[in-house]
């Protein structure tokens, strides 16, 4: 096994957003298709009831468009408010300086606020995208390692390769 690989960086809001997008992309895609299907079903069912009580198709269509638009605005505003409230704060326990070392025992992570050793048996994957490596520890949790923390592309790739080598090493 190669020598210990380590990196130091400050996790920023953009890194947190990239990690959330990477981890949540499959869930968001399924959620959007489910939402569309439920919306269409709701509109059809609502249409059947509403059409019985309107005078003309024009007033029915206008009312339906107004209700749908109002519903979408309310949902967008409430989701935006929740997203804003759920962002980590700069200098807190998430958006802070990290020291991440790949050791034979696992991923040793230190910040000014906490320290952990995540054993290799608990790491499920090492994902690599153009600007990040993600050490996945669950379907919805990962350590984000920004490429900018490394001197060059080769150093970044060596770190990713070392993490993958540890992950694929036979368990004793």
N, C-alpha and C positions, 0 to 999 in steps of 0.2 A: 504494500500500500504506500502511496506517496506521503510526503511530509504533510503536516497539518496546514490546511489552507485557512486563512482568515481575512476578514475585510472589516473596515470601519466606515460608517456612513451615517447621515442624518436622514431619517425617514420623514418625508414631506407629505403634504396633503395630496399632491399629484401621484405619489407612490401609493398611498392608501387607496385613492380612487382607481388606479390601475389594477391593484390587487382585487378590490371589490368587483370591478368589471370582469376581470378574468375568472374569478371564482363563481360569480353569479350569472354569467352569460348563459349557461344551459338552463338555469332555473328561470331566468327572465324570458328566454325564448319560449319555454313551455307555458309560462304564465301568460304571455301575450296571446298565444294561440288559444289557450283555455278561455281567456277573457273575451276574445273575439267571438268564440263559439257561444259563450253564455250571453253576450250582448245581442247577438243575432237572435238567439232563442227568446230572450227577454223582449226584444222589439216585436217579434212575431206574436208572442202571447199577448203583449200589451196592445198590439194592433187589433187583435181579434176582439178584445173587450172594448177598446176605445171606439172602434168603428161602429159599434152598435149604438153609440150615444152622440154621434156627430151628425150635422145636417148635410155636409158635403165632403167629398174626398179632399178638396183643396184645404178646408179648415182642419181636417184630420191630419194631413201631411204637414201643414204649418205648425200645428200643435206638437206633433211628434218631433219635428226638427228642433223646435224651441226646447222641449223637454230633454232631448238628447244633448243639445249644446249646453244647457244648464248643468246637467249631470256631469258632463266631461269637465267643465270649468271647476265645479266643486271638487271632483276627484283630483284634478291636477293641482289645485291649491293645497289640498290637505296632504297630498304626497310630497309636495315641495316643502311644506312646513316640517313634516316628519323627517325628511332627508336632512334638512338644515340642522335640526336639533340633534340628530344622531351622528354628526361629524365629530371626530376626535379633536381635542384642543392642542394647539402647538405647545411644545414643552411638557406635555403630559406623559402618560405611560406608553402611548403608542407613537405619537409624532415626536421623536427624540433621537438622540444619538445611539447607534447600535454598534456593538462589536460582535461579529458572528464568526465563529471558528468551526471548521469541520474537523472533528476529532474521531479517533477510532470508536469511541463510545456513542457519539451522536453529534447533533448540532448544538454547540454551546453558544448561547446568546446572552449578552450582557447589555444592560442599559443603565442609566443613572438610577432607575427606579426598581429594577428587578433583574434576576439572573435565573436562567433555566438551562438544563441540559435535556434536549429532546432526543431520546434514544433512536437509533436507526430503525429499530423494530416498529416504532410509531410513525415513521415517515412513509407516506404512501406513494409519493411521486416527486420528481424534480421536473417542474415545467419550465420551459425556456421560451420566451417571446423576444422580439428584437431588443427591447430596452430593459427587460427584467428577467430574473430567475425567481421562481417561486418554489420554496420548499414546502410542499403540501403535507400537512399533518392530519387533515380530515377533508371531507368533501367541501366544507365551507370555511376552512382555516388554513392559513399559510403564512410563512415568513416571506416578505418581499425583499429581494436583494437587487437594488438598482445597478444597472450596467455602469452608470456614471461614477460609481464608487471605485472602479478599477482603473489602473493606469492606461490600459488599452484593451482592445477586443480580445487579444490573446489571453490576457490575465483573466478576463471575465469567463472565457471559454474553459480555461484550465480549472477555475473554481467550479463551474457547472459539471465538468467531466469528473472532477474529484468527488463531488457530491453523488453523482450517479454511480461511480465506482464503489463508494461506501454502501450505497443503497443495494447494489447488486451483489455485494460480497456475501459469501456463504455465512449463515448465522451459526454461531457456536453455542 
